[in-house]
């Protein structure tokens, strides 16, 4: 971008004081979340059998998958459309999407239960003993859709502090009373876990209502005409998002069918450690940089957009890879401390599960670029290819290698998708590899941030 005088202004620093503050806030809240989630894992693996944990994992995965599919992924349109809009238009977009997604999910869940399709599904999964648990899981899907919409809205507004607390209430706050019951000597059942999670969804709704200007939200009329544009953007993007989630869903369903629910429990323990680590590291980075990347693109500042993409990739990879390697080295010593002996086998598959997350992180810039260019049909097509290859690999590898086959299938699927996304987005030519492999600029930015922090907090 060139000014009227013909002078090219210096680029805006990709890491500002606001970015640092929001990243620190996110780290703090997610530290608490991670502690609660790890405490939950310890409680589950010391209390529930591997079969019970496997059933819980399947219900949770179906919930995440159902929340994406039933809401037609409209929250992605909110994330894309809200940045840069006037506040009243932001609220109107959010209300329209929220009402549509929640209503549609309620209808789908009701029709599924009334159609009697739950019984054959449970027979396929060798999980007929868990009917009531799966019914609660369907109710949970509705709350997950609402929670996702609220989180996305706050993220799109770059109000990461609010989205962090929404995430905490939905992901971790409900664990605290369960831990209190457990320490009080009361048994914690699988059904209690799901009821507590439902209460967490209620807490999210109350918190979000208190911070979205509920009075204005209530008065605003939804813009139903916006749905055509929103769905045209979001529905094709179901496939890219579903590409990751469907492979994760498929591996557990296929593993349960060919092996047992108990094998799903072993695999899920490794996955929950990796997912927690991912959420605490790369997840923080993408949540911090994402709205700014979209905003830079929306105002036509391609130079700043590409700088942000470069730094997001660098920080996310390093931030995840270092603790991941430490976890792999210490897993055999760590798992006996947190789980019953029948869970220890999860340590062996942990490195392969983590490799999938590294590939997912590496694919961030290419995925963002195709999304920013509104090439959603192409993005969907590429993800279909990766998804089909991944699910096919599940059917080939799981019968022979059990949960190791499931983990390898995830790596194959994500690697395929990331490779094609880079090929078609041409993102490699936009990344600054000199900045990726250099520490000099980071040190200069760090000194700038420290100086600005001193100025802000020093006595006047």
C-alpha positions as CSV (number, residue, x, y, z in Angstrom):
1,X,0.0,0.0,0.0
2,X,1.4,3.4,-1.1
3,X,0.5,6.8,0.4
4,X,-0.5,9.9,-1.6
5,X,3.1,11.1,-1.3
6,X,4.4,7.9,-3.0
7,X,6.1,6.7,0.2
8,X,5.7,3.1,1.3
9,X,4.8,3.1,5.0
10,X,6.6,0.7,7.3
11,X,4.6,-2.5,7.9
12,X,2.6,-2.7,11.1
13,X,4.4,-5.0,13.6
14,X,2.7,-8.5,13.5
15,X,3.1,-8.7,17.3
16,X,1.6,-5.7,19.0
17,X,1.1,-5.0,22.7
18,X,-2.6,-5.9,22.3
19,X,-1.6,-9.2,20.7
20,X,0.8,-10.0,23.6
21,X,-1.8,-9.1,26.2
22,X,-4.5,-11.3,24.5
23,X,-2.0,-14.2,24.1
24,X,-1.0,-14.0,27.8
25,X,-4.7,-13.9,28.8
26,X,-5.4,-16.9,26.6
27,X,-2.4,-18.8,28.0
28,X,-3.6,-18.1,31.5
29,X,-7.2,-19.2,31.0
30,X,-6.2,-22.2,28.9
31,X,-3.7,-23.1,31.6
32,X,-6.6,-23.4,34.0
33,X,-8.6,-25.3,31.4
34,X,-5.7,-27.7,30.7
35,X,-5.3,-28.4,34.4
36,X,-9.0,-29.1,34.7
37,X,-9.0,-31.4,31.6
38,X,-6.0,-33.3,32.8
39,X,-7.6,-33.7,36.2
40,X,-10.7,-35.0,34.4
41,X,-8.6,-37.5,32.5
42,X,-7.0,-38.7,35.7
43,X,-10.3,-39.1,37.4
44,X,-11.8,-40.9,34.4
45,X,-8.9,-43.3,33.9
46,X,-8.8,-44.1,37.6
47,X,-12.5,-44.5,37.9
48,X,-14.0,-45.7,34.6
49,X,-13.2,-48.9,32.7
50,X,-11.6,-48.5,29.3
51,X,-14.9,-49.5,27.7
52,X,-16.7,-46.6,29.6
53,X,-14.0,-44.2,28.6
54,X,-14.3,-45.4,25.0
55,X,-18.1,-44.8,25.0
56,X,-17.5,-41.3,26.4
57,X,-15.0,-40.6,23.7
58,X,-17.4,-41.8,20.9
59,X,-20.2,-39.6,22.4
60,X,-17.9,-36.6,22.6
61,X,-16.6,-37.1,19.0
62,X,-20.1,-37.5,17.6
63,X,-21.1,-34.4,19.5
64,X,-18.3,-32.3,17.9
65,X,-19.1,-33.8,14.5
66,X,-22.9,-33.3,14.9
67,X,-22.4,-29.7,16.1
68,X,-20.6,-29.0,12.8
69,X,-23.0,-30.8,10.6
70,X,-26.3,-29.9,12.2
71,X,-25.5,-26.1,12.2
72,X,-24.3,-26.2,8.6
73,X,-21.1,-24.7,9.7
74,X,-22.6,-21.2,9.7
75,X,-20.2,-20.0,12.5
76,X,-17.4,-19.9,9.9
77,X,-19.3,-17.3,8.0
78,X,-19.7,-15.3,11.2
79,X,-15.9,-15.5,11.7
80,X,-15.3,-14.3,8.1
81,X,-18.0,-11.6,7.9
82,X,-18.0,-9.9,11.3
83,X,-14.4,-8.3,11.4
84,X,-14.5,-4.7,10.3
85,X,-18.4,-4.4,10.3
86,X,-20.2,-1.8,12.5
87,X,-21.2,-3.2,15.8
88,X,-24.9,-3.3,15.1
89,X,-24.3,-5.3,11.9
90,X,-22.0,-7.7,13.8
91,X,-24.7,-8.4,16.3
92,X,-27.3,-8.9,13.5
93,X,-25.1,-11.4,11.7
94,X,-24.5,-13.3,15.0
95,X,-28.2,-13.4,15.9
96,X,-29.3,-14.6,12.5
97,X,-26.7,-17.4,12.5
98,X,-27.3,-18.3,16.1
99,X,-31.1,-18.7,15.8
100,X,-30.7,-20.7,12.5
101,X,-28.1,-23.1,13.8
102,X,-29.7,-23.9,17.2
103,X,-33.2,-24.3,15.7
104,X,-31.9,-26.6,12.9
105,X,-29.9,-28.7,15.4
106,X,-33.0,-29.2,17.7
107,X,-35.0,-30.4,14.7
108,X,-32.3,-32.8,13.5
109,X,-31.7,-34.3,17.0
110,X,-35.5,-34.8,17.5
111,X,-35.9,-36.5,14.2
112,X,-33.0,-38.8,14.8
113,X,-34.4,-40.0,18.1
114,X,-37.9,-40.4,16.9
115,X,-36.8,-42.3,13.8
116,X,-35.4,-45.2,15.8
117,X,-32.0,-45.0,14.1
118,X,-30.1,-45.0,17.5
119,X,-30.6,-48.7,18.1
120,X,-28.8,-50.0,14.9
121,X,-26.0,-47.5,15.4
122,X,-25.4,-48.8,18.9
123,X,-25.4,-52.4,17.6
124,X,-22.8,-51.5,15.0
125,X,-20.6,-49.9,17.7
126,X,-20.9,-52.9,20.1
127,X,-22.3,-50.3,22.5
128,X,-25.9,-51.3,23.2
129,X,-25.3,-51.0,26.9
130,X,-24.8,-47.2,26.5
131,X,-28.2,-46.1,25.1
132,X,-29.0,-43.5,27.8
133,X,-25.5,-42.1,27.5
134,X,-25.9,-41.6,23.7
135,X,-29.3,-39.9,24.2
136,X,-27.7,-37.4,26.6
137,X,-25.0,-36.9,23.9
138,X,-27.7,-35.8,21.4
139,X,-28.9,-33.2,23.8
140,X,-25.4,-32.1,24.3
141,X,-25.0,-31.4,20.6
142,X,-27.5,-28.5,20.8
143,X,-25.5,-26.8,23.5
144,X,-22.2,-27.4,21.6
145,X,-23.7,-25.6,18.6
146,X,-24.7,-22.6,20.8
147,X,-21.3,-22.6,22.5
148,X,-19.5,-22.7,19.2
149,X,-21.5,-19.8,17.8
150,X,-20.8,-17.6,20.9
151,X,-17.1,-18.5,20.9
152,X,-16.7,-17.7,17.2
153,X,-18.6,-14.4,17.5
154,X,-16.2,-13.1,20.3
155,X,-13.2,-14.3,18.4
156,X,-14.4,-12.5,15.2
157,X,-14.7,-9.3,17.2
158,X,-11.1,-9.9,18.5
159,X,-12.6,-10.0,22.1
160,X,-10.4,-13.0,22.9
161,X,-10.7,-12.5,26.6
162,X,-14.5,-13.1,26.3
163,X,-14.0,-16.1,24.0
164,X,-11.5,-17.5,26.4
165,X,-14.0,-17.5,29.3
166,X,-16.7,-19.0,27.0
167,X,-14.3,-21.8,26.2
168,X,-13.4,-22.3,29.9
169,X,-17.1,-22.5,30.9
170,X,-17.9,-25.0,28.2
171,X,-14.7,-27.1,28.4
172,X,-13.6,-27.0,32.0
173,X,-15.7,-25.2,34.6
174,X,-18.1,-28.1,35.0
175,X,-15.2,-30.4,35.9
176,X,-14.6,-28.7,39.2
177,X,-17.8,-29.9,41.0
178,X,-17.1,-33.4,39.7
179,X,-13.7,-33.3,41.2
180,X,-15.2,-32.1,44.5
181,X,-17.6,-35.1,44.5
182,X,-14.8,-37.4,43.8
183,X,-12.6,-36.1,46.6
184,X,-15.6,-36.3,48.8
185,X,-15.7,-40.0,48.3
186,X,-18.8,-40.1,45.9
187,X,-18.5,-42.2,42.7
188,X,-18.5,-40.4,39.4
189,X,-20.4,-42.2,36.7
190,X,-20.3,-41.8,32.9
191,X,-23.8,-40.3,33.0
192,X,-22.8,-37.7,35.6
193,X,-20.0,-36.6,33.3
194,X,-22.5,-35.7,30.5
195,X,-25.0,-34.0,32.9
196,X,-22.2,-31.9,34.2
197,X,-21.1,-31.0,30.7
198,X,-24.7,-30.0,29.9
199,X,-24.6,-27.6,32.9
200,X,-21.5,-26.1,31.4
201,X,-23.4,-25.3,28.3
202,X,-26.0,-23.5,30.3
203,X,-23.3,-21.5,32.0
204,X,-21.9,-20.5,28.6
205,X,-25.4,-19.2,27.5
206,X,-25.7,-17.1,30.6
207,X,-22.2,-15.6,30.3
208,X,-22.6,-14.9,26.6
209,X,-25.9,-13.2,27.2
210,X,-24.3,-10.9,29.7
211,X,-21.6,-9.7,27.3
212,X,-23.3,-9.3,23.9
213,X,-25.6,-6.4,24.7
214,X,-28.6,-8.6,25.1
215,X,-31.1,-5.7,24.9
216,X,-29.9,-4.7,21.5
217,X,-29.7,-8.4,20.4
218,X,-33.3,-9.0,21.4
219,X,-34.6,-5.9,19.5
220,X,-32.7,-6.6,16.3
221,X,-34.6,-8.4,13.5
222,X,-32.6,-11.3,12.0
223,X,-31.5,-10.7,8.5
224,X,-32.8,-14.0,6.9
225,X,-31.7,-12.8,3.5
226,X,-28.2,-13.0,4.7
227,X,-28.5,-16.8,5.1
228,X,-28.2,-17.4,1.4
229,X,-24.8,-15.7,1.3
230,X,-23.8,-17.2,4.6
231,X,-24.8,-20.8,3.6
232,X,-23.1,-20.4,0.2
233,X,-19.9,-19.7,2.1
234,X,-20.3,-22.0,5.0
235,X,-21.8,-25.2,3.5
236,X,-18.9,-25.9,1.2
237,X,-16.5,-25.3,4.1
238,X,-18.3,-28.1,6.0
239,X,-16.1,-30.5,4.0
240,X,-12.7,-28.9,5.0
241,X,-13.7,-28.8,8.6
242,X,-15.4,-32.2,8.3
243,X,-12.2,-33.6,6.7
244,X,-10.4,-33.4,10.1
245,X,-13.4,-34.3,12.2
246,X,-14.7,-37.1,10.0
247,X,-11.4,-38.9,10.1
248,X,-11.4,-38.6,13.9
249,X,-15.0,-39.7,14.0
250,X,-14.5,-42.6,11.6
251,X,-11.4,-44.0,13.3
252,X,-13.3,-44.3,16.6
253,X,-16.4,-45.8,15.0
254,X,-14.4,-48.2,12.8
255,X,-12.1,-49.1,15.7
256,X,-15.1,-49.8,17.9
257,X,-16.6,-52.1,15.2
258,X,-13.4,-54.1,14.3
259,X,-11.9,-54.2,17.8
260,X,-13.9,-53.0,20.9
261,X,-15.0,-49.9,22.8
262,X,-12.1,-50.6,25.2
263,X,-9.6,-50.2,22.3
264,X,-11.3,-46.8,21.6
265,X,-10.6,-45.9,25.3
266,X,-6.8,-46.6,24.9
267,X,-6.6,-44.6,21.7
268,X,-8.6,-41.8,23.1
269,X,-6.3,-41.3,26.1
270,X,-3.4,-40.6,23.8
271,X,-5.6,-38.3,21.7
272,X,-6.8,-36.3,24.7
273,X,-3.2,-35.5,25.8
274,X,-2.3,-34.4,22.3
275,X,-5.5,-32.4,21.8
276,X,-5.0,-30.7,25.2
277,X,-1.5,-29.8,24.2
278,X,-2.6,-28.6,20.8
279,X,-5.3,-26.4,22.4
280,X,-2.8,-24.9,24.8
281,X,-0.2,-24.1,22.2
282,X,-1.1,-23.9,18.5
283,X,-4.8,-23.3,19.3
284,X,-3.8,-20.1,21.2
285,X,-1.7,-18.9,18.4
286,X,-4.3,-19.4,15.7
287,X,-7.0,-17.8,17.9
288,X,-4.8,-14.8,18.5
289,X,-3.6,-14.3,14.9
290,X,-6.7,-15.4,13.0
291,X,-9.0,-12.3,13.3
292,X,-6.0,-10.0,12.5
293,X,-5.2,-12.1,9.4
294,X,-8.8,-11.8,8.2
295,X,-8.9,-8.1,9.0
296,X,-5.7,-7.3,7.1
297,X,-7.0,-9.2,4.1
298,X,-10.4,-7.4,4.3
299,X,-8.7,-4.0,4.2
300,X,-6.4,-5.0,1.3
301,X,-3.2,-5.1,3.2
302,X,-1.7,-8.3,1.7
303,X,1.8,-7.5,3.0
304,X,0.6,-7.5,6.6
305,X,-1.6,-10.5,6.0
306,X,1.4,-12.6,4.8
307,X,3.6,-11.4,7.6
308,X,0.9,-12.5,10.1
309,X,0.6,-15.8,8.4
310,X,4.4,-16.4,8.5
311,X,4.6,-15.6,12.2
312,X,1.5,-17.6,13.1
313,X,3.1,-20.7,11.4
314,X,6.5,-20.2,13.1
315,X,5.2,-19.7,16.6
316,X,2.5,-22.4,16.4
317,X,4.9,-25.1,15.1
318,X,7.6,-24.3,17.7
319,X,5.0,-23.8,20.5
320,X,3.5,-27.3,19.9
321,X,6.6,-29.3,18.9
322,X,8.7,-28.6,21.9
323,X,6.3,-29.8,24.6
324,X,5.1,-32.6,22.3
325,X,8.6,-34.0,22.1
326,X,8.9,-33.8,25.9
327,X,5.6,-35.6,26.3
328,X,6.7,-38.4,23.9
329,X,9.9,-39.0,25.9
330,X,8.2,-39.0,29.3
331,X,4.9,-40.8,28.3
332,X,5.8,-44.2,29.6
333,X,6.7,-42.8,33.0
334,X,3.8,-40.3,33.1
335,X,0.8,-42.6,32.1
336,X,1.2,-45.0,35.1
337,X,0.9,-42.0,37.4
338,X,-2.4,-40.8,36.0
339,X,-4.2,-44.0,34.7
340,X,-5.1,-47.6,35.6
341,X,-2.7,-50.2,34.3
342,X,-5.0,-51.1,31.4
343,X,-4.5,-47.6,29.9
344,X,-0.7,-47.8,29.7
345,X,-0.6,-49.0,26.1
346,X,-1.7,-45.5,25.0
347,X,1.9,-44.3,25.4
348,X,3.0,-46.3,22.4
349,X,0.6,-44.6,19.9
350,X,1.1,-41.1,21.3
351,X,3.9,-40.0,18.9
352,X,1.8,-40.9,15.8
353,X,-1.3,-39.0,17.1
354,X,0.9,-35.9,17.7
355,X,2.3,-36.0,14.2
356,X,-1.2,-35.4,12.9
357,X,-1.4,-32.2,14.9
358,X,2.0,-31.0,13.5
359,X,0.8,-31.6,9.9
360,X,-2.5,-29.7,10.8
361,X,-0.5,-26.7,12.1
362,X,1.7,-26.6,9.0
363,X,-1.4,-26.5,6.9
364,X,-2.8,-23.3,8.6
365,X,-1.5,-20.7,6.1
366,X,-2.7,-22.5,3.0
367,X,-6.1,-23.2,4.5
368,X,-6.5,-19.6,5.5
369,X,-5.4,-18.3,2.1
370,X,-8.0,-20.4,0.3
371,X,-10.6,-19.3,2.8
372,X,-9.7,-15.6,2.4
373,X,-9.9,-16.0,-1.4
374,X,-13.4,-17.5,-1.0
375,X,-12.3,-20.5,-2.9
376,X,-14.5,-22.6,-0.7
377,X,-15.5,-25.1,-3.4
378,X,-11.9,-25.9,-4.2
379,X,-11.1,-26.1,-0.5
380,X,-14.0,-28.6,0.0
381,X,-12.8,-30.7,-3.0
382,X,-9.3,-31.0,-1.6
383,X,-10.6,-32.0,1.8
384,X,-12.9,-34.6,0.3
385,X,-9.8,-36.2,-1.3
386,X,-8.0,-36.3,2.0
387,X,-11.0,-37.4,3.9
388,X,-11.7,-40.3,1.5
389,X,-8.1,-41.4,1.6
390,X,-8.1,-41.2,5.4
391,X,-11.3,-43.2,5.8
392,X,-10.1,-45.8,3.3
393,X,-6.9,-46.1,5.2
394,X,-8.9,-46.7,8.4
395,X,-10.6,-49.7,6.8
396,X,-7.3,-51.1,5.6
397,X,-5.1,-50.4,8.7
398,X,-7.4,-50.7,11.7
399,X,-8.2,-54.4,11.2
400,X,-4.5,-55.2,11.1
401,X,-3.0,-52.6,13.5
402,X,-5.9,-51.6,15.8
403,X,-5.4,-48.0,17.2
404,X,-2.0,-47.7,15.5
405,X,-3.8,-48.1,12.2
406,X,-6.2,-45.4,13.2
407,X,-3.4,-43.0,14.1
408,X,-1.6,-43.6,10.8
409,X,-4.7,-43.0,8.9
410,X,-5.1,-39.6,10.4
411,X,-1.5,-38.7,9.4
412,X,-2.1,-39.9,5.8
413,X,-5.4,-37.9,5.5
414,X,-4.0,-34.6,6.9
415,X,-0.8,-34.9,4.9
416,X,-2.7,-35.4,1.7
417,X,-5.0,-32.4,2.4
418,X,-2.2,-30.0,3.4
419,X,-0.1,-30.9,0.4
420,X,-2.9,-30.1,-2.1
421,X,-3.9,-26.9,-0.2
422,X,-0.3,-25.6,-0.6
423,X,-0.3,-26.6,-4.3
424,X,-3.4,-24.7,-5.1
425,X,-3.1,-21.7,-2.8
426,X,0.6,-20.9,-3.8
427,X,1.1,-20.0,-0.2
428,X,4.7,-21.2,-0.1
429,X,5.8,-18.2,-2.2
430,X,4.1,-15.8,0.2
431,X,5.7,-17.1,3.3
432,X,8.9,-15.4,4.5
433,X,11.2,-18.3,5.2
434,X,14.0,-16.0,6.2
435,X,11.8,-14.8,9.1
436,X,10.7,-18.4,9.9
437,X,14.3,-19.5,10.5
438,X,15.6,-16.3,12.0
439,X,15.6,-15.2,15.7
440,X,16.9,-11.6,15.1
441,X,13.6,-10.0,14.3
442,X,11.8,-11.8,17.2
443,X,14.4,-10.4,19.6
444,X,13.8,-6.9,18.3
445,X,10.1,-7.3,18.6
446,X,10.4,-8.7,22.1
447,X,12.5,-5.7,23.1
448,X,9.9,-3.4,21.6
449,X,7.1,-5.1,23.5
450,X,9.0,-5.0,26.8
451,X,9.7,-1.3,26.3
452,X,6.0,-0.6,25.7
453,X,5.0,-2.6,28.7
454,X,7.4,-0.6,30.9
455,X,5.9,2.7,29.5
456,X,2.4,1.6,30.1
457,X,2.9,0.3,33.7
458,X,5.5,2.7,34.9
459,X,4.4,5.4,37.3
460,X,3.5,8.7,35.6
